[in-house]
Amino acid sequence: MLTLMPKSMTLGSKLEVNNRKQILVECPICTLVLTVQNYGGQTVDVCAACRGLWCDAGELSAVVNALISEKKVPDADSSFLAAARQHEDPDPQAKPCPRCRETTESFNFAYDSNIFLNRCGTCDGVWLDGGEIRSVAQFIKKMSQI
């Protein structure tokens, strides 16, 4: 289900959802308004089209830990940790921060996971492309078993 923004609202408008004041933000990939969803016990912003996920500062670890503790993360296959560390993001597309619109910087999660996420240097939020939350959770789960 795609969420359409009422004509009277613009990006940056405040909206109350589940007693939480929200500022409307748009997906840096699809430019659709992100919807507020409960994800692993945290309220995060999700794109209904590409399944990208925006985590405000401090939310990513809470989401990942909740998903692992709720046993919603499948085990990674044996090749998951075998690849050599990549130094550059295979998707170098510059992405604007959904929250403040500054350009995000790509980084290799946990230094050598080969999972490249985008962090905003201004508001410290993290953008995960569709499916990357699963990869991050599998990586954390696998590393905790070593």
C-alpha positions in Angstrom: 0.0 0.0 0.0 1.5 3.3 -1.1 0.8 6.3 1.2 -0.2 9.4 -0.6 0.3 12.7 1.1 -2.8 14.9 1.4 -2.6 18.0 -0.9 -2.6 20.3 2.1 0.6 18.7 3.4 4.1 19.1 2.2 7.4 17.5 3.1 8.4 18.7 6.6 4.7 19.0 7.7 3.9 17.6 11.1 1.5 14.7 11.3 0.4 12.8 14.4 0.5 9.0 14.0 -0.2 6.7 16.9 0.3 9.6 19.3 3.7 10.3 17.9 4.4 13.5 16.1 5.9 12.8 12.8 7.6 15.0 10.2 6.7 13.8 6.7 9.8 12.5 5.0 10.4 11.1 1.5 12.2 8.0 0.2 15.6 9.0 -1.2 15.1 6.3 -3.9 11.4 6.5 -4.9 10.6 10.0 -3.6 7.4 8.7 -2.1 6.4 9.7 1.4 7.7 7.2 4.0 5.1 5.5 6.2 5.5 5.1 9.9 5.7 1.4 11.0 6.6 -0.6 14.0 9.7 -2.6 13.0 11.2 -4.8 15.6 9.5 -2.9 18.4 10.8 0.5 17.1 8.8 3.1 15.2 10.7 3.7 11.9 10.0 5.1 8.5 9.6 2.7 5.6 9.1 3.1 1.9 6.1 1.0 0.7 7.5 0.7 -2.8 11.2 -0.2 -2.4 11.1 -1.3 1.2 13.9 1.0 2.2 14.1 1.9 5.9 15.0 5.1 7.7 16.3 4.8 11.2 16.8 8.0 13.2 19.9 8.2 15.4 20.1 5.2 17.7 17.3 3.2 16.3 19.2 0.8 14.0 20.8 -1.2 16.9 17.5 -1.4 18.7 15.6 -2.6 15.6 18.3 -5.2 14.8 18.5 -6.5 18.4 14.7 -6.7 18.7 14.5 -8.7 15.4 17.1 -11.1 16.6 15.6 -11.6 20.0 12.1 -12.1 18.4 13.7 -14.8 16.3 12.7 -13.1 13.1 16.2 -13.3 11.5 17.0 -16.5 9.5 20.5 -17.9 9.7 23.0 -16.6 7.0 24.5 -19.2 4.7 28.1 -20.2 5.1 29.4 -17.8 2.4 28.0 -14.8 4.2 31.3 -13.9 6.0 33.6 -15.4 3.4 33.9 -12.5 1.0 37.0 -10.2 1.3 36.3 -6.7 2.6 35.2 -4.3 -0.1 36.5 -0.7 0.0 33.8 0.9 -2.1 30.0 0.8 -2.2 28.8 -1.1 -5.3 25.9 1.4 -5.3 27.7 4.8 -5.2 24.4 6.7 -5.8 24.3 9.9 -3.7 21.2 9.7 -1.5 19.6 12.7 0.3 18.8 12.2 3.9 15.0 11.7 4.3 15.0 13.7 7.5 17.1 16.8 6.7 17.8 16.4 2.9 21.6 16.7 3.3 23.6 14.2 1.2 24.3 11.0 3.1 27.6 9.2 3.1 28.0 5.5 2.3 29.8 3.4 4.9 30.6 -0.3 5.3 28.6 -1.4 8.3 30.8 -2.8 11.1 33.8 -1.9 9.0 34.1 -5.2 7.1 30.5 -6.6 6.6 30.3 -5.6 2.9 26.9 -4.2 3.7 27.0 -0.6 2.6 24.5 1.7 4.4 24.0 5.5 4.1 24.5 7.8 7.2 23.6 11.4 7.5 26.4 13.4 9.0 24.0 16.1 10.1 21.3 14.2 12.0 23.1 10.8 12.4 20.2 8.8 10.9 20.9 5.7 8.7 19.2 4.8 5.4 18.9 1.1 4.5 17.9 0.1 1.0 15.3 -2.7 0.7 16.6 -5.9 2.3 19.6 -4.4 4.0 18.0 -4.6 7.4 17.8 -8.4 7.0 21.5 -8.5 5.9 22.6 -6.4 8.9 20.6 -8.5 11.3 22.0 -11.7 9.8 25.5 -10.3 10.1 25.1 -9.3 13.8 23.5 -12.7 14.5 26.3 -14.6 12.8 29.0 -12.6 14.5 27.5 -13.2 17.9 27.8 -17.0 17.3 31.5 -16.9 16.5 
